[in-house]
Amino acid sequence: MVEIGRRHPAARFLLVGCANFIVSSAVFYFTYRYSPFGQFGGQGAVANVLAYGAGMINSFVLNRTWTFRAKGEVIVHAARFIAINIATLALSSCAVFVLVDRLDYPALAVWLPLTVVILVLHYLGMKHWAFAERA
């Protein structure tokens, strides 16, 4: 049963997401703990940017090669992948701003279901656009 699940792109997508969490967490921890950026007062922010970047690179490579087994031009896939990430970041940030910051809904009550919506949008965008076979 597990083998069948890992063959489905959605299951592989979720596994890649778990790997991204591990990669991002490790980069954040090691950058925050051991980098020299603390002397400039921006250690947390730098660690966050590097962790996010590492997660995105990991996500792109694994989703392109393993989840969707995409063929074609890497640059086209990368541009579309980045566009999806920017669009969903903007969408989720606007939703949090309106619902949490303006309408005063509880942050976790907004963020948790929003994360699921963004996850679904990411999957559909990657499957049907970023890594889709050209007709």
C-alpha positions in Angstrom: 0.0 0.0 0.0 2.8 2.4 0.8 4.5 1.6 -2.5 1.4 2.4 -4.4 1.1 5.8 -2.5 4.6 6.8 -3.3 3.9 6.3 -7.0 1.3 8.9 -7.0 2.6 12.5 -7.7 0.5 13.9 -4.8 2.1 11.5 -2.3 5.6 12.3 -3.7 4.7 16.0 -3.4 3.9 15.6 0.3 7.1 13.7 0.9 9.1 16.4 -0.9 7.4 18.9 1.4 8.6 17.0 4.4 12.1 16.9 3.0 11.9 20.7 2.5 11.0 21.2 6.1 14.0 19.1 7.2 16.4 21.0 4.8 15.0 24.4 5.8 15.1 23.6 9.5 18.7 22.4 9.3 19.9 25.4 7.3 18.1 27.8 9.6 19.5 26.1 12.7 23.1 25.9 11.5 23.1 29.4 10.0 21.5 30.9 13.1 23.7 29.0 15.5 27.1 29.1 13.7 27.1 32.0 11.3 29.0 35.2 11.9 25.9 37.3 11.1 25.0 37.8 14.7 27.6 40.6 15.1 25.6 42.7 12.6 22.2 42.2 14.3 20.5 40.3 11.5 21.3 36.7 12.3 17.7 35.5 12.4 16.6 37.3 9.2 19.7 36.0 7.3 19.1 32.5 8.6 15.5 32.7 7.5 16.4 33.9 4.0 19.0 31.2 3.6 16.7 28.5 4.9 13.8 29.6 2.6 16.2 29.6 -0.3 17.5 26.1 0.5 14.0 24.8 0.8 13.0 26.3 -2.5 16.0 24.8 -4.3 15.4 21.4 -2.7 11.7 21.7 -3.7 12.5 22.6 -7.3 15.0 19.8 -7.8 13.0 17.0 -6.1 9.6 18.1 -7.6 11.0 18.5 -11.1 13.0 15.2 -11.1 11.0 12.9 -8.8 7.5 14.1 -8.2 6.5 15.2 -11.7 9.4 13.7 -13.6 9.4 16.7 -15.9 11.3 16.9 -19.1 12.1 20.0 -21.0 13.9 23.2 -20.4 15.0 23.7 -16.8 14.9 27.5 -17.1 11.2 27.5 -18.1 10.4 25.1 -15.2 12.4 27.3 -12.8 10.7 30.5 -14.0 7.2 29.0 -13.6 8.2 27.4 -10.2 9.3 30.8 -8.9 6.2 32.5 -10.3 4.0 30.0 -8.4 5.9 30.6 -5.2 5.7 34.4 -5.5 1.9 34.2 -6.4 1.1 32.0 -3.5 3.2 34.0 -1.1 1.4 37.2 -2.1 -2.0 35.5 -1.9 -1.4 34.0 1.5 0.2 37.2 2.9 -2.8 39.3 1.7 -5.2 36.8 3.2 -3.4 36.9 6.6 -3.2 40.7 6.4 -7.0 41.0 5.8 -8.2 38.2 8.1 -5.7 38.5 11.0 -4.4 42.0 10.9 -7.6 43.9 9.9 -10.5 41.6 10.9 -8.8 40.3 14.0 -9.4 36.6 13.4 -7.1 34.3 15.5 -3.8 33.8 13.6 -3.6 30.0 13.8 -7.3 29.7 12.9 -6.5 31.5 9.7 -2.9 30.2 9.0 -3.5 26.5 9.4 -6.4 26.1 6.8 -4.7 28.7 4.6 -1.6 26.5 4.6 -3.7 23.6 3.3 -5.2 25.8 0.5 -1.7 27.0 -0.5 -0.4 23.4 -0.5 -3.2 22.4 -2.9 -2.6 25.5 -5.1 1.1 24.7 -5.2 0.5 21.1 -6.2 -2.0 22.0 -8.9 0.1 24.8 -10.2 3.2 22.6 -10.4 1.4 19.7 -11.9 -0.6 21.6 -14.5 1.7 24.5 -15.3 5.3 24.6 -13.9 6.2 21.0 -14.7 3.5 20.1 -17.2 4.4 18.4 -20.5 4.0 20.7 -23.5 1.4 19.8 -25.9 
